[in-house]
């Protein structure tokens, strides 16, 4: 039996809003499929009271691991599993394997850089990166098939993705607590989650019966601005030379 592995990296502001609709969608999508799916939710952080205003945790979850707290309600499904640790250089190879679908909901660039570098070594992988500031954000859809990039990598036109930084998986809790978490609106977290799910659905729709992307991808990047009331999808493949830059 063939399994498709989904990995949600980060279960905070974006991840908690994404998780339940993602599970509902995957249950429906695979209902009539010969394939089976597994969703792993990865986060080494713990719920704090300050998280409750913009993340889908209740007071009873305070001090609990975020991945464990968020996936508890799905235990009976036997599809959704918590990975209560940070993604880092020492565990990325075992968590992101060939054929994985990686959904990024973290709020730091070093993890994105690590994921991009690792996924360039894989033949087949889908990476959907969602991120937001206070009221703006973006989502990128990177598809890699048979060792070739079908859509641009995360850092294409976004060199900030490759910004160096600390590997949280190697840091102590005290060190992590000193890092800047960034200010975000709950509505921006919700919109980021919406577009990650939309990217998953777009990828599924573009696949042929053999799982290979055959139809046109409508957008490879989407940017939104809550203050302006705008969400704009863009196909970055129209920029000359993107594939030469991103191979």
N, C-alpha and C positions, 0 to 999 in steps of 0.2 A: 504494500500500500504506500502510495506517494504522499509525503507530507510537505507542505509549504510552511516555512518558518518565518514568522514575523517577530521582530525585536523592537520594542518601544524603549528607547533610551531616554530616561528622564520621566518622572511621574510627579511633576509639580504643577505649575500654573497651566501649561498647555496639556501635559500628559493626562491629568485627571479629567479634563473636559473631553479629551479625545477617547478615552478608554471605553466607556460604556457604548457610545454609538458605534465605535469601531467593532466591538464584539458583536453587537446586534447585526451590523452589516455583514461581517464575516460568516456568521451563522446562516444568514440568508444566501449569501453568495455561494457557499460550498454545499448547500443542501442537496443539490442535484448533480454534484460533481463527483468524479471518481477520486479526486484528490482529497486529502485531509489537511487540516491546518493546526498550527500551534502558535500561540502568542506568548512571548516572554516579555515581562515588564521589568526593566532593570533600573534600579536607583539605590544608592547607598545612603541617601539622606534620611533623616527622621522628621516627622511632622512636628512643627512648632506652632504655638498659638498665633504667631504673626502670619502664618500661612492661611489661616481660616478665612480671611477676608477675600481671597482670590484663588483659592484652590478647593477642590471638592472633597474636603475632609471634614468630619465633624469633631467635636471636642473629645470624644472618646478615643480618637486616633492619635491624640497628642502624645508624643514620645515614641510612637510606633514607627517602624520602618515604612517609608512611603510606598514602596513596591508591594510589600506584604499587606498593608492597610487597604490599598486600592484594589488589589486582586482578590481579597477575601470573599467578596460576594459572588465571585465566579468559580469558586472551588469545585462545585458540583458539576461543572461543565466538562472537566478534564481536557480543556483546551488552553487554559490561561494559567500561567505560572509566574510567580515572583522570583526575581533574581536580586536579592537584597545587597547589592554591592555596586560600586562605581565602575564604569567601563574605563579601562586603562590599557597601557601597552602590554601588561602581563597577562591579561585575560581576553583581549579582543579577538584573538585567533579562535578561541573556543566558543565565543559567543556570536561572532559574525563569520559564518562559513559560506562556501559557495552556494548560491541559490537563495540566500537570505533576502528578506525585505526589511530594510532598516528604516525606522521612523524616528527622527531626531526631535526631541522636545526639551533638550537641555538649554541652559542659558549661558554657556561659555564656549569660546572659540576653540580652545585646545582640543576638546573632545571631537568637534567637527573636523579639525585638521587630522587627528588621529584616524578617524573613520574614513576620511577621503584617501589618505595614504594607504591604509590597509585594503580598502575596496578596490583600489587600482591594481592590486595583485590578484584579484579574483576574476574568474571568467564570466560569471553571471551573478549580478546583484542589482537590487533596486534600492536606492537611497532617497528618502523624502525628508527634506530638512525644513522644519518650521521654526521661526524665531520672531520675536517682537520686542520692541522697546516699550515706551509708555503707551503710545496710541498708534504706532505704526508697526508694520511687520512684513514678512515675505515668506514664500514657500518655494522650494526648488525641487524638481523631479529629475533625478539622475538615474537613467537606465543603462545598464552595461550588459551586453549579450555576447557570448563567445569571444570575450576578451576585447570587445570594441565598445566604445561609448556611443550609445544611440542618441543620447541627449547630453548636454554639457555637465561637467563635474561641478561640484558646489562652489569651488573657488573661481570659476570662470566669471570674470567681471566683478568678483567679490574677493579681492586679495586679503581682506580683513579676516576671512575664514581661516587663513593660515597663520594667524597671529599666535606666537608662542605663548606658553603659560604653564602653570603647574599641572601635573597629573594628579587629579583628586583621589584616584585609587591608591596612591602612595602616601597621602597626607593624613595627619591625625585629625580627629574631630575638632580639636581646638584650632588647628590651622584653617580648616575649612570654614569654621564659624567666622573667621576674620575676613573672608572673601566678600566682595561686594555682590549682593544678590540682584541688584538692579530694581528700579521701580517699574511696575507694569500695571495696567488697568485690567480688571477682570474681563472686560469686553474684548480687549486685545488678545488675551489668552484664549478666549472662546473662539474668536475669529481665526486665530492661528490653527487651532484644533480642527475647525471646519475645513480649512484649505488642505491640511494634511490628509484628512479623510477623502476630500474631493480628488486629490492626486492619486490616492490608492484606487479609487473608482475609475479614474481616467486610465490608469495603467491596465486595470482589468479589462476595460472596454476595448482597448487597443490590441489586445492579444488575439491571436488566431487559435485554432483548436489544438495546436501543438505548443501553445504557451509563448510563442515568439510574437513580438510586437509587429503587426502587419499594417494596421491603420495609422493614419496620421495622429500624432499627439497634438492636441490643440494648444497647449501652453507648457513650457518647461520651467517658467518662473512666474509667480504671481506676487504683486506688491499691493498692500492695502494701507489706507490712511483713514482712521476713524474720524479725525477732525474734519477732513474734506468729504467724508462719506464716499470714498472711492476704493474699488478693488479692480486692479488692472492686470490681465493675463498677457504674457509675452512669450513668444517663441524665440529663444536665444539662438537657435540654429540658423537663423537668417543672417547672422553676423559672419562675414567672410572669415574663414580660417579657424572657426571654433574647434573643429575636430583635431586639427594639427596642434593646437595649443593644449588640448586636454587629454591627448592620448598618454 
